[in-house]
Amino acid sequence: MKKNVSRREFIKRNSLTGLGAVITPSLLAAGIDSQAASLTDSAPTVLPSSSGQAALLGGNPIRTKAWPTWPIWKPETDEQQLLEVIRSGVWSRAKVATEFEQKWAQALGAKRSLLVVNGTNALIIALNQLNVRAGDEVIVPPYTFIATVSAVLATGAMPVFVDVDPETFQIDPAKIEAKITPRTKAIIPVHILGLPADMNRIMPIAKKHNLVVIEDTCQAHLAEINHQKVGTIGNAGCFSFQNSKNLAIGEGGAVVSNDDSFMDRCFSYQNYGNPYGTAVGSVSTGSVMQGTKLRTTEYQAAIGLALLKRLDGETTTRNENAAYLKSKIKDIPGIVPYKLYDNVTRAAFHLFPFRYQKEGFKGLSRAGFLKALQAEGIPCSSGYATLNNQQFLNDAFQSKNFRKMYPKEMLDFKQYVAQNHCPQNDKLCNEEAVWFTQNMLLGPKSDMDEIAAAIEKIHKNADQLVKLSQK
C-alpha cells in the first residue's frame, strides 16, 4: 500500500466480507494492511510474553491488532477484466468462464474443468453423471460440511458414514471395507480443512469393489499427494469458490476430471441437457439428457481469474506458517496439532486444526479454553457439530421419494444413527477440535508467535481459569 494512502482509506476500500459457511461470527476480524498479510518479518521482533495473568482474569491480551482480511481484493491489479465484463453486457457464461476453466485445469494438472454455481452442485453433478442414483449407497466421512451429505441425498442415494482418523481429521481407510454392501456405488473422500485424505489406501479399495471415487476438494485448493493435486486422483474432483475458500469468488464451484466423456456429460447436465459446446441462449439444438441449469456467470469467472494469480503464493505462505505454528505449540501439554499423511507433499490449510485435551489444562473445558483464547485476541472455533445424527437426514428419509425407494427398515432413523455411529468423530466434534481460519495464516511469523504465546499463557493460568468457569 502506498504511504500516502491512510489506513482508514485502505480499510474502507477493502472492507471485510462474510467468511461464509464454515466460519462462526467469533472468527471474523476487522481490516489490516494487506501488505502485512504477505510479509515475513524483516527485522528482529520481540517475542510476545506468555507470562502474566490471562486476559479473561483481568490481564492484558496478547494481541490487540486486527487480523488479515479475507478475501483480498486489489483494485489496481484485479479490476480490469471484471470491469470489461460488466461493461460488455455479456454476463452469462461465455469466453471468460471458459478461460477460467482452462486455467483452473492447468493449475491442477487436470485435463478438463467445468465452472458451476457452487461446490454443492459440483458434487451433485459429479454424482449424477457417474450414475449414482436412488437405491445406491455412498460412503462419506462424518467430519465434513453438510454439503457433502446433502449432495448424496439430492441424488436419492443413501449416505453411509465411516469414522475418522482423529490424528488427521480424515476418513479412516481401515474402516471403509466394513461398510461396503451390494448397494455401495461410490466413495467421497473429503480433504477436509485442506488436509489431504489417504488416497493411496482409498483408491485400491475402490478398485477392488468397483466403486467410483469423487473427491470433495472444496477446502483443498492446490493440496498435493506425491506432488499430484488432490481432485485429480479419483474419477472426479469437486471444488468450492465460496467466499471463505482459499480461492474466493463469492459463490462458485468446479468439477474436474481427465475423462472427456464424463466432462461432456457434466456440461450438458448443467446446461439444460443441451449437447456439450452449446452456447448459452441456444434454443434450437434439442437436449440430449434430462438436465438442469447450474451455469456460472462471466463476472464470477473474472473474479476467479484475478484471485487465481495469487493462490499459489498464498498457499505457500499458509503452509510455511502452519508448519511454524505447529512447531511452536506441539509440546504444550493438552495440544495435539494436525498430522499430515507421509505422502502429502502440500496441504491447503483452509483451516488450521488441533485437538484440545482438557487433561493438559487442569480440566479446563474446551468451551472455557476457547473463551480464554478469544479474550487474548485470537479468533478460534470448535468447528463442526456431529453430522451423522442430524434431523435433515430423517427429513429426507421420511420424504415420499425415499419411502418409495428404500425398504422401511433402512429408513428407521434410530437404527440408522446406531449403525452409523462414529465415536472418534463424536470426540472431535464434542470435545477436542479447535480451528484457526486460513486468513490468520497469511500474516508474518510474529502472528504465529502471538497465537502460541496466547495458548501458553492460558496453560499457565489454567488453574485460575478452571475456578473462574466454576463460579
C-alpha positions in Angstrom: 0.0 0.0 0.0 1.4 3.4 -0.9 2.4 5.6 2.0 0.1 8.4 1.1 -3.0 6.1 1.5 -4.2 6.3 5.0 -5.1 3.2 6.9 -8.7 4.5 7.3 -9.0 4.9 3.5 -7.5 1.4 2.9 -9.9 -0.3 5.3 -12.8 1.5 3.7 -11.7 0.3 0.3 -11.1 -3.3 1.4 -13.9 -3.9 3.9 -14.3 -7.3 5.3 -17.0 -9.5 3.8 -18.6 -12.5 5.5 -16.3 -15.5 5.7 -19.1 -18.0 4.9 -20.3 -21.4 5.7 -17.6 -22.8 8.0 -16.9 -19.7 10.0 -18.6 -18.5 13.1 -19.1 -14.8 13.8 -16.4 -15.0 16.5 -13.8 -15.7 13.8 -14.4 -12.5 11.8 -11.8 -9.8 12.3 -11.5 -6.2 11.2 -9.3 -5.0 8.4 -5.5 -4.9 8.3 -3.0 -3.7 5.8 -2.9 -6.4 3.1 0.8 -5.9 2.6 1.4 -7.0 6.2 -0.6 -10.1 5.3 2.0 -11.2 2.9 5.3 -10.1 4.5 7.6 -12.1 6.6 9.3 -10.4 9.5 12.1 -8.3 8.0 13.5 -7.1 11.3 14.1 -8.7 14.7 10.9 -8.7 16.8 10.3 -9.0 20.5 8.5 -12.3 21.0 5.2 -12.0 22.9 5.4 -13.0 26.5 3.2 -15.8 27.8 3.7 -14.7 31.4 1.3 -12.7 33.3 -2.4 -13.0 34.1 -4.8 -14.3 31.4 -6.9 -11.6 29.8 -10.1 -13.4 30.9 -8.8 -12.9 34.5 -8.1 -9.2 34.0 -4.7 -9.3 32.4 -3.6 -7.7 29.1 -4.5 -9.6 26.0 -1.6 -11.0 23.9 -2.9 -9.4 20.7 -4.8 -6.2 20.2 -4.3 -5.5 16.4 -6.6 -6.9 13.7 -6.0 -10.0 11.6 -5.6 -10.2 7.8 -8.8 -9.7 6.0 -10.4 -12.1 3.5 -10.9 -12.1 0.7 -8.1 -9.8 -0.5 -9.0 -7.6 -3.4 -6.5 -5.2 -5.1 -8.3 -2.8 -7.4 -5.1 -1.8 -9.2 -4.5 -5.3 -10.4 -7.8 -7.2 -10.0 -10.5 -5.0 -11.6 -9.6 -4.5 -15.2 -11.1 -7.8 -16.6 -14.0 -7.6 -14.2 -14.9 -4.1 -15.4 -14.5 -5.1 -19.1 -17.0 -7.9 -18.4 -19.5 -5.7 -16.7 -19.3 -3.1 -19.5 -19.6 -5.7 -22.2 -23.1 -6.7 -21.2 -22.1 -10.4 -21.8 -22.8 -11.6 -18.3 -24.0 -15.2 -18.8 -21.2 -17.8 -19.2 -19.0 -17.3 -22.3 -15.3 -16.8 -23.1 -14.2 -15.6 -19.6 -15.8 -18.7 -17.9 -14.0 -20.9 -20.5 -10.7 -19.1 -19.8 -11.1 -19.7 -16.0 -11.9 -23.4 -16.7 -8.8 -23.8 -18.8 -6.5 -22.0 -16.2 -8.0 -23.9 -13.3 -7.5 -27.2 -15.0 -3.9 -26.2 -15.8 -3.3 -25.2 -12.2 -4.4 -28.6 -11.1 -2.7 -30.6 -13.9 -6.2 -31.8 -14.9 -7.4 -32.3 -18.5 -10.8 -30.6 -18.0 -12.6 -28.3 -15.6 -16.3 -27.1 -15.5 -17.2 -23.9 -13.6 -20.6 -24.1 -12.0 -22.7 -22.2 -9.4 -21.2 -23.7 -6.2 -19.4 -26.6 -4.7 -22.5 -28.3 -3.5 -23.9 -28.6 -7.1 -20.5 -29.6 -8.4 -20.9 -32.7 -6.2 -24.4 -33.2 -7.3 -23.4 -33.0 -11.0 -20.5 -35.4 -10.5 -22.6 -38.0 -8.6 -25.4 -37.7 -11.2 -23.1 -38.2 -14.2 -21.2 -41.1 -12.5 -24.7 -42.8 -12.4 -25.2 -42.6 -8.6 -29.0 -43.0 -8.2 -31.8 -43.9 -5.9 -31.1 -47.2 -4.1 -27.3 -46.7 -4.1 -25.2 -46.1 -1.1 -22.3 -43.6 -0.9 -19.5 -43.8 1.7 -18.8 -40.5 3.3 -16.9 -39.2 6.4 -18.8 -37.6 9.3 -16.3 -34.8 9.7 -17.3 -32.6 6.9 -19.6 -29.7 5.9 -23.2 -30.6 5.4 -23.0 -30.1 1.6 -21.1 -33.4 1.1 -24.1 -35.4 2.5 -26.8 -33.1 1.1 -25.4 -33.8 -2.4 -25.7 -37.5 -1.8 -29.3 -37.2 -0.6 -30.1 -34.9 -3.6 -29.4 -37.8 -6.0 -31.7 -40.1 -4.0 -28.7 -42.1 -2.7 -28.1 -43.1 1.0 -25.1 -41.7 2.8 -23.1 -44.3 4.8 -20.7 -42.8 7.4 -17.2 -44.1 8.1 -15.4 -42.8 11.2 -12.4 -40.6 11.1 -8.7 -40.9 11.9 -8.6 -38.3 14.7 -4.9 -37.5 14.1 -5.6 -36.3 10.6 -9.3 -35.4 10.8 -9.8 -37.5 7.6 -11.9 -40.6 6.8 -10.2 -43.7 8.2 -9.4 -46.1 5.2 -9.1 -49.0 7.6 -12.8 -48.8 8.4 -14.2 -48.4 4.9 -14.5 -52.0 3.7 -16.6 -53.0 6.7 -19.2 -50.5 5.5 -19.4 -51.7 1.8 -22.5 -53.5 0.8 -24.0 -54.7 -2.5 -25.7 -51.3 -2.7 -22.4 -49.3 -2.4 -21.7 -47.3 -5.5 -19.2 -44.6 -4.6 -16.8 -43.2 -2.0 -16.5 -39.5 -1.3 -13.2 -38.8 0.4 -13.3 -35.3 1.8 -10.0 -33.4 2.0 -11.4 -31.6 5.0 -9.8 -28.5 6.4 -7.5 -28.5 3.3 -5.6 -31.6 4.6 -5.5 -34.5 2.1 -7.2 -37.8 2.8 -5.2 -41.0 2.4 -5.9 -41.6 -1.2 -3.1 -44.1 -1.6 -5.2 -46.5 0.6 -8.7 -45.4 -0.6 -8.1 -45.9 -4.3 -7.2 -49.6 -4.1 -10.3 -50.3 -2.0 -12.4 -48.6 -4.6 -10.8 -50.6 -7.4 -11.3 -53.8 -5.6 -15.0 -53.2 -5.1 -15.6 -51.5 -8.4 -16.6 -48.2 -6.8 -16.3 -44.7 -8.2 -14.4 -42.1 -6.3 -15.5 -38.4 -6.1 -13.0 -36.3 -4.2 -14.6 -33.5 -2.2 -11.8 -30.9 -2.6 -14.0 -27.9 -1.7 -11.5 -26.9 1.0 -8.3 -28.2 -0.5 -7.2 -25.9 -3.4 -3.7 -26.9 -4.7 -3.1 -29.5 -2.0 -1.0 -32.4 -3.2 -0.3 -36.1 -2.6 3.0 -37.3 -4.0 3.1 -34.0 -6.0 -0.3 -34.8 -7.6 -3.0 -32.3 -7.0 -6.0 -33.6 -5.0 -9.1 -33.6 -7.1 -7.2 -35.3 -10.0 -6.7 -38.7 -8.3 -10.3 -40.1 -8.3 -12.9 -40.2 -11.1 -13.7 -36.6 -10.4 -12.8 -33.7 -8.1 -15.2 -31.1 -6.8 -14.2 -27.6 -5.7 -15.9 -24.7 -4.0 -15.1 -21.0 -4.5 -17.4 -19.7 -1.8 -16.4 -16.5 0.0 -14.4 -18.2 2.8 -12.5 -20.5 0.5 -8.8 -20.2 -0.4 -9.9 -19.2 -3.9 -12.9 -16.9 -3.3 -15.5 -15.9 -5.9 -18.4 -15.3 -3.5 -20.2 -18.4 -4.8 -18.9 -20.8 -7.3 -17.7 -24.4 -7.8 -15.9 -26.6 -10.3 -15.9 -30.2 -11.4 -12.5 -31.5 -12.7 -11.6 -34.8 -14.4 -9.4 -36.3 -17.1 -12.4 -38.2 -18.6 -13.7 -36.3 -21.6 -16.9 -38.3 -21.9 -17.8 -37.6 -18.3 -17.0 -33.9 -18.6 -19.1 -33.6 -21.7 -22.0 -35.1 -19.8 -21.4 -32.8 -16.9 -21.5 -29.8 -19.2 -24.8 -31.0 -20.7 -26.4 -31.7 -17.3 -25.7 -28.1 -16.0 -26.9 -26.6 -19.3 -30.5 -28.0 -19.6 -29.1 -31.2 -21.1 -28.0 -29.4 -24.2 -25.1 -31.1 -26.1 -21.5 -30.2 -25.0 -20.4 -26.9 -26.5 -23.9 -25.5 -26.9 -23.8 -21.7 -26.5 -25.8 -20.0 -23.8 -29.1 -18.8 -25.3 -29.4 -21.6 -27.9 -32.9 -23.0 -28.0 -32.9 -25.0 -31.2 -30.3 -27.7 -30.6 -32.5 -30.1 -28.6 -31.4 -31.7 -25.3 -29.6 -35.0 -25.2 -30.4 -35.7 -21.5 -32.5 -34.6 -18.6 -30.6 -31.7 -17.1 -30.9 -28.5 -15.1 -29.4 -25.0 -15.0 -26.3 -24.6 -12.9 -24.3 -22.3 -15.1 -21.9 -19.7 -13.8 -21.5 -16.0 -14.9 -18.8 -14.2 -16.7 -18.2 -11.7 -13.8 -17.7 -14.6 -11.3 -15.1 -16.1 -13.6 -13.3 -12.7 -13.9 -13.1 -12.5 -10.1 -11.8 -16.1 -10.0 -9.1 -15.3 -12.6 -7.9 -12.3 -10.6 -7.5 -14.2 -7.4 -6.1 -17.3 -9.0 -2.9 -15.4 -9.8 -2.2 -15.1 -6.0 -3.3 -18.6 -5.0 -0.1 -20.4 -5.3 1.9 -17.9 -3.3 -0.8 -17.7 -0.6 -0.8 -21.5 -0.4 3.0 -21.5 0.2 2.6 -18.8 2.9 -0.2 -20.8 4.6 2.0 -24.0 4.6 5.0 -22.2 6.0 3.1 -20.5 8.8 1.1 -23.7 9.6 4.4 -25.7 10.0 5.9 -22.9 12.1 2.8 -22.6 14.4 2.7 -26.4 14.7 6.3 -26.4 15.9 5.6 -23.7 18.5 2.6 -25.4 20.1 3.2 -29.2 19.7 4.9 -29.5 23.1 2.3 -27.7 25.1 0.6 -30.3 27.2 -3.0 -30.9 26.0 -2.4 -29.5 22.5 -2.2 -32.1 19.7 -1.8 -30.4 16.3 -3.0 -31.9 13.0 -1.0 -34.7 11.4 -0.4 -35.0 7.6 0.0 -38.4 6.0 3.6 -39.2 4.9 2.7 -38.9 1.2 1.3 -35.4 1.5 3.6 -33.0 -0.4 1.5 -29.9 0.1 -1.6 -29.1 2.2 -4.0 -26.2 1.6 -4.8 -25.2 5.2 -8.2 -23.8 4.7 -8.3 -24.3 8.4 -5.5 -24.9 11.0 -6.8 -27.6 13.3 -5.6 -29.1 16.5 -7.0 -31.3 19.2 -7.5 -29.8 22.7 -7.3 -32.3 25.6 -8.5 -30.7 28.8 -6.4 -33.0 31.0 -3.4 -31.0 30.0 -5.1 -27.8 31.1 -6.1 -28.9 34.6 -9.6 -30.0 33.4 -10.5 -26.6 31.7 -13.3 -27.4 29.3 -12.9 -26.8 25.6 -15.5 -24.0 25.8 -13.5 -22.4 28.6 -10.3 -22.7 26.6 -11.9 -21.1 23.5 -13.3 -18.2 25.6 -9.9 -17.6 27.2 -8.2 -17.7 23.8 -10.6 -15.3 22.3 -10.1 -12.9 25.2 -6.4 -13.0 24.3 -7.3 -11.6 20.8 -7.1 -15.0 19.0 -10.2 -15.8 16.9 -11.0 -19.5 17.2 -13.8 -22.1 16.8 -14.8 -25.5 17.9 -15.7 -26.4 14.3 -18.3 -28.9 13.1 -21.2 -30.4 15.1 -21.8 -34.1 14.6 -23.3 -34.6 11.2 -24.4 -38.3 11.2 -27.3 -37.8 13.6 -28.8 -34.5 12.4 -32.5 -34.3 11.6 -32.1 -33.3 8.0 -31.2 -37.0 7.3 -34.5 -38.1 8.8 -36.4 -35.4 6.9 -35.1 -36.9 3.7 -35.8 -40.5 4.8 -39.5 -39.6 5.5 -40.0 -38.0 2.1 -42.3 -39.7 -0.4 -39.4 -40.5 -2.7 -37.2 -42.1 -0.1 -40.1 -44.2 1.2 -40.7 -45.5 -2.3 -37.0 -46.1 -3.0 -35.9 -47.9 0.2 -37.3 -50.7 2.5 -38.8 -49.5 5.7 -36.0 -50.8 7.9 -33.4 -48.8 6.1 -35.3 -45.6 6.9 -35.7 -46.3 10.6 -33.7 -43.2 11.8 -32.9 -44.6 15.3 -31.5 -47.7 13.7 -29.7 -45.7 11.1 -27.9 -43.5 13.7 -26.9 -46.6 15.6 -25.4 -48.2 12.5 -23.6 -45.0 11.5 -22.2 -44.3 15.0 -18.7 -42.7 14.7 -17.2 -42.4 18.2 -13.9 -40.8 17.1 -15.9 -38.2 15.2 -18.1 -37.6 18.3 -15.0 -36.9 20.3 -13.6 -34.5 17.8 -16.8 -32.6 17.4 -17.9 -32.5 21.0 -14.7 -32.4 23.0 -11.4 -31.8 21.1 -11.4 -29.9 17.8 -10.2 -26.3 17.6 -9.8 -24.3 14.4 -8.0 -21.2 13.2 -9.1 -19.9 9.8 -6.8 -19.6 6.7 -6.6 -15.8 6.7 -4.8 -16.0 10.1 -2.0 -17.9 8.3 -1.4 -15.1 5.8 0.4 -12.7 8.1 4.0 -12.7 9.3 5.5 -15.4 11.6 5.1 -13.0 14.5 1.4 -13.6 14.3 2.1 -17.3 14.8 4.2 -16.4 17.8 1.3 -14.5 19.3 -1.1 -17.4 18.8 1.4 -19.8 20.5 2.1 -17.3 23.4 -1.7 -17.0 24.0 -2.1 -20.8 24.3 0.9 -21.0 26.6 -0.5 -18.2 28.7 -3.8 -20.0 29.1 -1.9 -23.2 30.0 0.0 -21.3 32.8 -3.3 -19.8 34.1 -5.3 -23.0 33.8 -5.9 -23.4 37.5 -7.5 -20.0 37.9 -9.4 -20.3 34.6 -11.0 -23.5 35.9 -12.0 -21.8 39.1 -13.5 -18.9 37.1 -15.5 -21.3 35.0 -17.0 -22.9 38.1 -18.3 -19.7 39.5 
